[in-house]
Amino acid sequence: MPMYDRGQRIALVATTDQFTELQPGDQGTVRSFDATFQTLNVDWDSGSRLSMLLDEGDEVRVLA
């Protein structure tokens, strides 16, 4: 199970949220990660604060 640290940079791979304007490849910074609920809270560079629900099919990748 991946872990994410505050301040870590990530990129969106896919999201199940049909109403978001985020697109694969969009980048953001991890605000917090709840391992119990597999929820990744992100400050997206676009200004969005959409959280990723990793157990619901949302996917991100860590940027080097």
C-alpha angles and dihedrals in degrees: 000000000000120000125209128207129213109265094024115138118233140175127217115249098174141336133198091212103111093190100055123103090213114118132200108277095033111136134220147158124256112247095180143332127219106201093187094060096024090235119154115197111206138186099213118209088236090064095257119131095197112155120224116234099206094184089053096057104274112138134196135170128216116245117227 
